[in-house]
Each structure stands twice: as structure tokens, then as C-alpha cells.
């Protein structure tokens, strides 16, 4: 009879351990989903920044004749686009 109660105690202990593990895994999955959402939002932001800067540079490149000039704004746009490309490659 004592062996039977020992077995019940052992099974109960393992059940509690497994339930704790299950809750830990569920929490980890929820944390990972949240982190994934944040990462996707950051990627969206980087892509938007890259698109905006690229569009500005494209519009500036369409200039011709007397409008064609090199200025600090163009150099800054080129610098930002290189930074965006570098950051996108780092991911």
C-alpha cells in the first residue's frame, strides 16, 4: 500500500513539473510573438525610411540644366541611404 502512495506522489510531482514547463513554454512563445511583432515593425520603419530617402534622391536626380547642382542636402541623402542599406544588410 505504501508503494502505491509513493507512486501517486511521484506521478503528481511529475505532473506538476510538466505543468510548470508547459506554462514556461507558453510564456516564452508569447514573448517571442511580441518580439517578432516589434522586429517586424522596426523592419517596416527601416524600409519606409529607405523608400523615402531613395525617392527624394530620385527626384533630385531628375533635375536638369540650371536646376542641376550638388549641394549638402544631396550629400546628406546619399549618406543616409548608405546607412539604411548598411542597417538592412546587418539584419
VENPEQUI-V240618 format. One record per helix or strand of 3 or more residues. SS is the DSSP state (2 for helix, 1 for strand). FROM is the first residue (numbers start at 1). LEN is the number of residues. If there is no record, write none. Layout:
BEGIN
SS,FROM,LEN + SS,FROM,LEN
END
This chain:
BEGIN
2,2,60 + 2,65,3 + 2,72,19
END
